Amino acid sequence: MVMTPREKWTDERLDDLNKKVDKGFEETKAEMREGFARADGEMKDLRREMDERFDKVDARFDKIDASFQALYRVLLGGAIAIITGLVGVIATLIGVHAF
């Protein structure tokens, strides 16, 4: 049994193969560019959506902060009133016992 070579690899055939490989890579690069462009667009949309949500969260925190500030003022005013009342009661009791 004698084996014969199937085909010869000539420079012309190697050039054809090289062109075919180059074409395949060009198509792959084009597909990758399209995919990256699509992903970039989706990321921009996602960033925009996240920014909008963070703005809403910031607004809610501002409201909560304002509520705490109001509560602080009320509590401080109440504490001052209680202390003033106690000082008045103590002064009255001292004044009554002094005479």
TIRO-2110 file (N, C-alpha, C; in Angstrom, 1 decimal):
// TIRO-2110
0.8, -1.2, 0.0, N, 1, A
0.0, 0.0, 0.0, CA, 1, A
0.9, 1.2, 0.0, C, 1, A
0.7, 2.0, -1.0, N, 2, A
1.5, 3.3, -1.2, CA, 2, A
0.6, 4.5, -0.9, C, 2, A
1.2, 5.4, -0.1, N, 3, A
0.4, 6.6, 0.2, CA, 3, A
0.9, 7.7, -0.6, C, 3, A
-0.1, 8.5, -1.2, N, 4, A
0.3, 9.6, -2.0, CA, 4, A
-0.1, 10.9, -1.3, C, 4, A
0.7, 11.9, -1.4, N, 5, A
0.3, 13.2, -0.8, CA, 5, A
-1.0, 13.7, -1.3, C, 5, A
-1.9, 14.2, -0.5, N, 6, A
-3.2, 14.6, -1.0, CA, 6, A
-3.1, 15.9, -1.8, C, 6, A
-2.5, 16.9, -1.3, N, 7, A
-2.3, 18.1, -2.0, CA, 7, A
-1.0, 18.7, -1.6, C, 7, A
-0.5, 19.5, -2.5, N, 8, A
0.7, 20.3, -2.2, CA, 8, A
0.4, 21.6, -1.5, C, 8, A
1.2, 22.0, -0.6, N, 9, A
1.0, 23.3, 0.0, CA, 9, A
1.9, 24.3, -0.7, C, 9, A
1.3, 25.0, -1.6, N, 10, A
2.1, 25.9, -2.4, CA, 10, A
2.0, 27.3, -1.8, C, 10, A
2.8, 28.2, -2.2, N, 11, A
2.8, 29.6, -1.7, CA, 11, A
1.4, 30.2, -2.0, C, 11, A
0.9, 29.8, -3.1, N, 12, A
-0.4, 30.4, -3.5, CA, 12, A
-1.5, 29.9, -2.5, C, 12, A
-1.5, 28.6, -2.2, N, 13, A
-2.5, 28.1, -1.2, CA, 13, A
-2.3, 28.7, 0.2, C, 13, A
-1.0, 28.9, 0.6, N, 14, A
-0.8, 29.5, 1.9, CA, 14, A
-1.3, 30.9, 1.9, C, 14, A
-1.1, 31.7, 0.8, N, 15, A
-1.6, 33.0, 0.7, CA, 15, A
-3.1, 33.1, 0.8, C, 15, A
-3.8, 32.1, 0.1, N, 16, A
-5.2, 32.0, 0.2, CA, 16, A
-5.7, 31.7, 1.7, C, 16, A
-5.0, 30.8, 2.3, N, 17, A
-5.3, 30.5, 3.7, CA, 17, A
-5.1, 31.7, 4.6, C, 17, A
-4.1, 32.5, 4.4, N, 18, A
-3.8, 33.7, 5.1, CA, 18, A
-4.9, 34.7, 5.0, C, 18, A
-5.3, 34.9, 3.7, N, 19, A
-6.4, 35.8, 3.4, CA, 19, A
-7.7, 35.4, 4.1, C, 19, A
-8.0, 34.1, 4.1, N, 20, A
-9.2, 33.6, 4.8, CA, 20, A
-9.1, 33.8, 6.3, C, 20, A
-8.0, 33.6, 6.9, N, 21, A
-7.8, 33.8, 8.3, CA, 21, A
-8.0, 35.3, 8.6, C, 21, A
-7.3, 36.1, 7.8, N, 22, A
-7.4, 37.6, 8.0, CA, 22, A
-8.9, 38.0, 8.0, C, 22, A
-9.6, 37.5, 7.0, N, 23, A
-11.0, 37.9, 6.8, CA, 23, A
-11.8, 37.4, 8.0, C, 23, A
-11.5, 36.2, 8.5, N, 24, A
-12.2, 35.7, 9.7, CA, 24, A
-12.0, 36.6, 10.9, C, 24, A
-10.7, 37.1, 11.1, N, 25, A
-10.4, 38.0, 12.2, CA, 25, A
-11.1, 39.3, 12.0, C, 25, A
-11.1, 39.8, 10.8, N, 26, A
-11.8, 41.1, 10.6, CA, 26, A
-13.3, 41.0, 11.0, C, 26, A
-13.9, 39.9, 10.6, N, 27, A
-15.4, 39.8, 10.9, CA, 27, A
-15.5, 39.7, 12.5, C, 27, A
-14.6, 38.9, 13.1, N, 28, A
-14.7, 38.8, 14.5, CA, 28, A
-14.5, 40.2, 15.2, C, 28, A
-13.5, 40.9, 14.7, N, 29, A
-13.3, 42.3, 15.3, CA, 29, A
-14.5, 43.2, 15.1, C, 29, A
-15.1, 43.1, 14.0, N, 30, A
-16.3, 43.9, 13.7, CA, 30, A
-17.4, 43.5, 14.7, C, 30, A
-17.6, 42.2, 14.9, N, 31, A
-18.7, 41.7, 15.8, CA, 31, A
-18.3, 42.2, 17.2, C, 31, A
-17.1, 42.1, 17.6, N, 32, A
-16.7, 42.6, 19.0, CA, 32, A
-16.9, 44.1, 19.1, C, 32, A
-16.6, 44.9, 18.1, N, 33, A
-16.8, 46.3, 18.2, CA, 33, A
-18.3, 46.6, 18.4, C, 33, A
-19.1, 45.9, 17.6, N, 34, A
-20.6, 46.1, 17.8, CA, 34, A
-21.0, 45.7, 19.2, C, 34, A
-20.5, 44.6, 19.7, N, 35, A
-20.9, 44.1, 21.0, CA, 35, A
-20.4, 45.1, 22.1, C, 35, A
-19.2, 45.6, 22.0, N, 36, A
-18.7, 46.6, 22.9, CA, 36, A
-19.5, 47.9, 22.9, C, 36, A
-19.9, 48.3, 21.7, N, 37, A
-20.7, 49.5, 21.5, CA, 37, A
-22.1, 49.3, 22.2, C, 37, A
-22.6, 48.2, 22.0, N, 38, A
-23.9, 47.9, 22.6, CA, 38, A
-23.8, 47.9, 24.1, C, 38, A
-22.7, 47.2, 24.6, N, 39, A
-22.5, 47.2, 26.1, CA, 39, A
-22.3, 48.6, 26.6, C, 39, A
-21.5, 49.4, 25.9, N, 40, A
-21.3, 50.8, 26.4, CA, 40, A
-22.6, 51.5, 26.5, C, 40, A
-23.5, 51.4, 25.5, N, 41, A
-24.8, 52.0, 25.5, CA, 41, A
-25.6, 51.6, 26.7, C, 41, A
-25.6, 50.3, 27.0, N, 42, A
-26.4, 49.7, 28.1, CA, 42, A
-25.8, 50.2, 29.4, C, 42, A
-24.5, 50.3, 29.5, N, 43, A
-23.8, 50.8, 30.7, CA, 43, A
-24.2, 52.3, 30.9, C, 43, A
-24.3, 53.1, 29.9, N, 44, A
-24.7, 54.5, 30.0, CA, 44, A
-26.1, 54.6, 30.5, C, 44, A
-27.0, 53.7, 30.0, N, 45, A
-28.4, 53.7, 30.4, CA, 45, A
-28.5, 53.3, 31.9, C, 45, A
-27.7, 52.3, 32.3, N, 46, A
-27.7, 51.9, 33.6, CA, 46, A
-27.2, 53.0, 34.6, C, 46, A
-26.1, 53.6, 34.2, N, 47, A
-25.5, 54.7, 35.0, CA, 47, A
-26.6, 55.8, 35.2, C, 47, A
-27.3, 56.2, 34.1, N, 48, A
-28.3, 57.2, 34.1, CA, 48, A
-29.4, 56.8, 35.1, C, 48, A
-29.8, 55.6, 35.0, N, 49, A
-30.9, 55.1, 35.9, CA, 49, A
-30.4, 55.1, 37.4, C, 49, A
-29.2, 54.7, 37.6, N, 50, A
-28.6, 54.7, 38.9, CA, 50, A
-28.5, 56.1, 39.5, C, 50, A
-28.1, 57.0, 38.7, N, 51, A
-28.0, 58.4, 39.1, CA, 51, A
-29.4, 58.9, 39.5, C, 51, A
-30.4, 58.6, 38.7, N, 52, A
-31.8, 59.1, 39.0, CA, 52, A
-32.2, 58.5, 40.4, C, 52, A
-31.9, 57.2, 40.6, N, 53, A
-32.3, 56.6, 41.9, CA, 53, A
-31.5, 57.2, 43.0, C, 53, A
-30.3, 57.4, 42.8, N, 54, A
-29.5, 58.0, 43.9, CA, 54, A
-30.0, 59.4, 44.2, C, 54, A
-30.4, 60.1, 43.2, N, 55, A
-31.0, 61.5, 43.5, CA, 55, A
-32.2, 61.4, 44.3, C, 55, A
-33.1, 60.4, 44.0, N, 56, A
-34.3, 60.2, 44.9, CA, 56, A
-33.9, 59.8, 46.3, C, 56, A
-32.9, 58.9, 46.5, N, 57, A
-32.5, 58.5, 47.8, CA, 57, A
-31.9, 59.8, 48.5, C, 57, A
-31.1, 60.6, 47.8, N, 58, A
-30.6, 61.8, 48.5, CA, 58, A
-31.7, 62.7, 48.9, C, 58, A
-32.7, 62.8, 48.1, N, 59, A
-33.9, 63.7, 48.5, CA, 59, A
-34.6, 63.1, 49.7, C, 59, A
-34.7, 61.8, 49.8, N, 60, A
-35.3, 61.2, 51.0, CA, 60, A
-34.5, 61.4, 52.2, C, 60, A
-33.2, 61.3, 52.1, N, 61, A
-32.3, 61.5, 53.2, CA, 61, A
-32.3, 63.0, 53.7, C, 61, A
-32.5, 63.9, 52.7, N, 62, A
-32.6, 65.3, 53.1, CA, 62, A
-33.9, 65.5, 53.9, C, 62, A
-35.0, 64.9, 53.5, N, 63, A
-36.2, 65.0, 54.3, CA, 63, A
-36.0, 64.4, 55.7, C, 63, A
-35.4, 63.3, 55.8, N, 64, A
-35.1, 62.7, 57.1, CA, 64, A
-34.3, 63.6, 57.9, C, 64, A
-33.2, 64.1, 57.3, N, 65, A
-32.3, 65.1, 58.0, CA, 65, A
-33.1, 66.3, 58.6, C, 65, A
-34.0, 66.8, 57.7, N, 66, A
-34.8, 68.0, 58.2, CA, 66, A
-35.7, 67.6, 59.3, C, 66, A
-36.3, 66.3, 59.3, N, 67, A
-37.1, 65.9, 60.4, CA, 67, A
-36.3, 65.8, 61.7, C, 67, A
-35.1, 65.2, 61.6, N, 68, A
-34.3, 65.1, 62.8, CA, 68, A
-33.9, 66.5, 63.3, C, 68, A
-33.6, 67.4, 62.4, N, 69, A
-33.3, 68.8, 62.9, CA, 69, A
-34.5, 69.4, 63.6, C, 69, A
-35.7, 69.2, 63.1, N, 70, A
-36.9, 69.7, 63.8, CA, 70, A
-37.1, 69.0, 65.1, C, 70, A
-36.9, 67.8, 65.2, N, 71, A
-37.0, 67.0, 66.4, CA, 71, A
-36.0, 67.5, 67.4, C, 71, A
-34.8, 67.7, 67.0, N, 72, A
-33.7, 68.3, 67.9, CA, 72, A
-34.1, 69.6, 68.5, C, 72, A
-34.7, 70.5, 67.6, N, 73, A
-35.1, 71.8, 68.1, CA, 73, A
-36.2, 71.7, 69.2, C, 73, A
-37.2, 70.8, 68.9, N, 74, A
-38.3, 70.6, 69.8, CA, 74, A
-37.8, 70.1, 71.2, C, 74, A
-36.9, 69.0, 71.1, N, 75, A
-36.4, 68.4, 72.3, CA, 75, A
-35.5, 69.4, 73.1, C, 75, A
-34.7, 70.2, 72.4, N, 76, A
-33.9, 71.2, 73.0, CA, 76, A
-34.8, 72.3, 73.7, C, 76, A
-35.8, 72.7, 73.0, N, 77, A
-36.7, 73.7, 73.6, CA, 77, A
-37.4, 73.1, 74.8, C, 77, A
-37.8, 71.9, 74.8, N, 78, A
-38.5, 71.2, 75.9, CA, 78, A
-37.5, 71.1, 77.1, C, 78, A
-36.3, 70.7, 76.8, N, 79, A
-35.3, 70.6, 77.9, CA, 79, A
-35.1, 71.9, 78.6, C, 79, A
-35.0, 73.0, 77.8, N, 80, A
-34.7, 74.3, 78.3, CA, 80, A
-36.0, 74.7, 79.2, C, 80, A
-37.2, 74.4, 78.7, N, 81, A
-38.4, 74.7, 79.5, CA, 81, A
-38.4, 74.0, 80.8, C, 81, A
-38.1, 72.7, 80.8, N, 82, A
-38.0, 71.9, 82.0, CA, 82, A
-37.0, 72.4, 83.0, C, 82, A
-35.8, 72.7, 82.5, N, 83, A
-34.7, 73.2, 83.4, CA, 83, A
-35.1, 74.5, 83.9, C, 83, A
-35.7, 75.4, 83.1, N, 84, A
-36.1, 76.7, 83.6, CA, 84, A
-37.2, 76.5, 84.7, C, 84, A
-38.1, 75.6, 84.4, N, 85, A
-39.2, 75.3, 85.4, CA, 85, A
-38.6, 74.8, 86.7, C, 85, A
-37.7, 73.9, 86.6, N, 86, A
-37.1, 73.3, 87.9, CA, 86, A
-36.3, 74.4, 88.6, C, 86, A
-35.6, 75.3, 87.9, N, 87, A
-34.8, 76.3, 88.6, CA, 87, A
-35.8, 77.3, 89.3, C, 87, A
-37.0, 77.5, 88.6, N, 88, A
-38.0, 78.4, 89.3, CA, 88, A
-38.6, 77.8, 90.5, C, 88, A
-38.8, 76.5, 90.4, N, 89, A
-39.4, 75.7, 91.6, CA, 89, A
-38.4, 75.8, 92.7, C, 89, A
-37.1, 75.5, 92.4, N, 90, A
-36.1, 75.5, 93.4, CA, 90, A
-35.9, 76.9, 94.0, C, 90, A
-35.9, 77.9, 93.2, N, 91, A
-35.8, 79.3, 93.7, CA, 91, A
-36.9, 79.6, 94.6, C, 91, A
-38.1, 79.2, 94.2, N, 92, A
-39.3, 79.4, 95.1, CA, 92, A
-39.2, 78.7, 96.4, C, 92, A
-38.8, 77.5, 96.4, N, 93, A
-38.6, 76.7, 97.6, CA, 93, A
-37.6, 77.3, 98.5, C, 93, A
-36.5, 77.8, 97.9, N, 94, A
-35.4, 78.4, 98.7, CA, 94, A
-35.9, 79.7, 99.3, C, 94, A
-36.7, 80.5, 98.5, N, 95, A
-37.2, 81.8, 99.0, CA, 95, A
-38.3, 81.6, 100.1, C, 95, A
-39.0, 80.5, 100.0, N, 96, A
-40.1, 80.3, 101.0, CA, 96, A
-39.4, 79.9, 102.3, C, 96, A
-38.4, 79.1, 102.3, N, 97, A
-37.7, 78.7, 103.5, CA, 97, A
-36.8, 79.8, 104.1, C, 97, A
-36.4, 80.7, 103.3, N, 98, A
-35.5, 81.8, 103.8, CA, 98, A
-36.3, 82.7, 104.7, C, 98, A
-37.6, 82.9, 104.6, N, 99, A
-38.3, 83.8, 105.4, CA, 99, A
-38.8, 83.1, 106.6, C, 99, A
END
